[in-house]
Amino acid sequence: MHPQTLRIYERKGLISPDRTPGGTRRYSQEDIERLQLIQEMTSQGLNLEGVRRVLELQEENRRLKKKLERLRDKLDAMEEEAERRLGEMERAYRGEIVLRSQIRPLFGRDR
């Protein structure tokens, strides 16, 4: 890829490579994959503004997927806690029934 193209992409905010202390751009594997995606989209006729929007939407999609996963984990934990508490309540209720069945004959009541 031509260095001028890389500078344009950087100015447009499509990439932001790290730099050495001397100012030389250092492209990570993620940067290279992003550049390949940009090249593929532009070769299919998408302009740079369209590419920027697609990249923004992809990032938003990744962010929302992470949030959804966190919410699912939280929901799973809440369901487990609800099941645990329900089990405790059922055991307590059964214990109360047994206790009542043992106490009734002592008082001679049918309730």
C-alpha positions in Angstrom: 0.0 0.0 0.0 1.3 3.4 -0.9 2.6 5.5 2.0 0.5 8.5 0.9 -2.6 6.2 1.1 -1.7 5.3 4.7 -1.3 8.9 5.6 -4.7 9.7 4.2 -6.3 6.9 6.1 -4.7 8.1 9.2 -5.8 11.7 8.7 -9.4 10.4 8.1 -9.2 8.5 11.4 -9.5 5.1 9.7 -6.3 3.9 11.3 -4.1 5.1 14.2 -0.9 3.2 14.3 1.5 3.4 17.2 4.7 5.5 16.7 8.2 5.0 17.8 9.9 7.8 19.8 11.4 8.9 16.4 7.9 9.2 14.9 8.0 6.2 12.7 4.6 4.5 12.3 4.4 0.9 13.7 1.5 -1.1 12.3 0.2 -3.9 14.5 -1.4 -7.1 13.2 -4.8 -5.5 14.0 -3.8 -2.4 12.0 -2.8 -4.6 9.0 -6.1 -6.5 9.2 -8.0 -3.2 9.3 -6.0 -1.9 6.3 -6.9 -5.1 4.4 -10.6 -4.6 5.2 -10.4 -0.9 4.1 -8.7 -1.9 0.9 -11.3 -4.6 0.2 -14.2 -2.2 0.8 -12.7 0.6 -1.3 -12.0 -1.9 -4.1 -15.7 -2.7 -4.1 -16.5 0.9 -4.6 -17.2 2.2 -1.1 -15.8 5.7 -0.5 -13.8 6.5 2.6 -16.8 8.0 4.4 -18.7 4.8 3.8 -15.7 2.8 5.1 -15.5 5.0 8.2 -19.2 4.4 8.9 -18.8 0.6 8.4 -15.9 0.5 10.8 -17.8 2.6 13.3 -20.8 0.2 13.1 -18.5 -2.8 13.4 -17.0 -1.4 16.6 -20.4 -0.5 18.0 -21.5 -4.1 17.2 -18.5 -5.5 19.1 -19.2 -3.2 22.0 -22.9 -4.2 22.1 -22.0 -7.9 21.9 -19.7 -7.6 24.9 -22.5 -5.7 26.8 -25.0 -8.4 25.9 -22.6 -11.1 27.2 -22.1 -9.3 30.5 -25.9 -8.9 30.9 -26.4 -12.6 30.1 -23.9 -13.5 32.7 -25.6 -11.3 35.2 -29.0 -12.8 34.4 -27.6 -16.3 34.8 -26.3 -15.4 38.2 -29.7 -13.9 39.2 -31.5 -17.0 38.0 -29.2 -19.2 40.0 -29.7 -17.0 43.1 -33.5 -17.1 42.6 -33.4 -20.9 42.3 -31.3 -21.2 45.4 -33.7 -19.0 47.4 -36.7 -20.9 46.0 -35.2 -24.1 47.2 -34.6 -22.6 50.7 -38.3 -21.5 50.8 -39.6 -24.9 49.7 -37.5 -26.6 52.3 -38.7 -24.2 55.0 -42.3 -24.6 53.9 -42.0 -28.4 54.0 -40.5 -28.2 57.4 -43.4 -26.0 58.5 -45.9 -28.6 57.2 -44.1 -31.4 59.0 -44.1 -29.3 62.2 -47.8 -28.5 62.0 -48.6 -32.2 61.3 -46.7 -33.1 64.5 -48.2 -30.2 66.6 -51.9 -30.7 65.6 -52.4 -33.9 67.5 -51.0 -32.3 70.6 -53.7 -29.7 70.6 -56.4 -31.9 69.1 -57.3 -29.4 66.4 -58.1 -30.1 62.7 -57.0 -27.2 60.7 
